[in-house]
Amino acid sequence: MDEEKIQNFSKHYTEDGLWKKIKKYSKKVGSSAMYAILLLYFVLQKDEVPMKNKAIIVGALGYFILPIDLIPDVALGVGYTDDIGVLLAALWQVSIYIDTDVKIQAKEKLKDWFGEDIDTSDVDDKLV
């Protein structure tokens, strides 16, 4: 999905909506998708990130929140494939802003939700 299409979903983003969806679906989506979401969320909080990049992040998070996806979230096994694809595309676009502090913040939040034994290497490896 290209940058412009991702940005179109920004109207669906609210911080409250994001946290509600995370709370409801974090176990179903899994730690890798939640890590990607948290990375984007914490990059969004950084003052030095340009508005264009923030618009990409807000669009991707808005797509995640959107109740009607290209592939419904209730579809077993594939329901979050499109969400994850959009999140990874956004991560790639803003990866220059994902520093050690952002990763630490995201991993600490993951530990709260999933415990100490989380593996973020599949997302971290894509950011290199």
N, C-alpha and C positions, 0 to 999 in steps of 0.2 A: 504494500500500500504506500503510495507516495505521500510526501510531506503535506501537500495541500489537502488531500483527503483526510489525513490524520487531524489536521488543524480544524476541519469542519466539525469534529466531534467535541470541540471545546465547550460548546454551549451546554453539554451534559455534565460538565465537571463542576462539582462543589466539594469542598473539603469534607463536609458532613456526609455527602453521598458516597465519597470514596471510603471513609472509615466504616460506614454502614455496610457497604458491599464487602469490604475486607473482613469485617467481623462475621458476616453471614457465610462467606464462601472460602475463607482462608484454608481450611482443611481440605476442601474439595479441589481447589486449584493447585495446592502444593507449595512447598517452600521456594522452589525456583521461580515460579510466577510471582509469588509474594515478594521475593527479593528484588525482582525487576521493578515491581510497582514501588517498593520502598526506595530503591535507588533513584527512580524518577521523582518521587515525592521530595526526597531530600535535596536533589539538584534544584528542583523548583524553588526551594527556600533560599537559595544562594543569591545574594544581591548582584554578583558579577555576571550572572548568566543573562545574555541578551534576550530581549522580549521575543524575538523570532524563535529562539530555542525554547523559551518558556511556553510559547503557543503550541509547539510540537508536543511538549510534555502534557500540557493541559488537554490537548486533543486526544492523546493516547489514553490518559487516565479517564477522560470523558467517555471514550469508547468502551473501556472496561466497565464503567458504571452503567452505560446504556443498557436498558432492560431488553432491547430487541437487537440481537447481533445477527451477523451474516449466518453464523452457525449458532443455533440456540444453545445456551449454556447447559441446558438440561440433557442435551444429547450425550449419552454415555460415551466416554472415551475421546470424543472429538469436540465437545462443546466449548472448550476454552482454547482451541487451536488458533482461532482467528484473533482472540484477545492477546494471546501470547505473541503471535506474529506482529501485531501492532505495537505491543510493548517493546519487543526486540528491535523493531525498526526505529522507534523513538530513542531507545538506548543507544543505538548506533549513531544516531544524529547528534546526540548530546554527550557522547562518551568522553570528550575532552574535558568535561566538567565533573566527571566522576573521579574524585580523588579519594585518598585513604580515609579522610574524615567521613565522607558520604558512605563509603563501604562499611565503616565501623558503625555508624548510626543505623544503617539498614540491618546489619548482622545482629546488633544488640536487640532490635525490635523483633527480629526473627526468633532469637533465643527465647524471648518472652512468650512467643506463640507456640513454637515447636520444640523447645528444649535445647540443650547444649549440642546435640548431635545433628547439626545442620551442615549440608554440603552445598556450597554456593559455586563450586568450581565450574559447573556447566554454563552459568551466566558469566562468571568472571573470565573464563577462557574466551568467550566471544567478544569481550571488551578489549582484549589485548591487541 
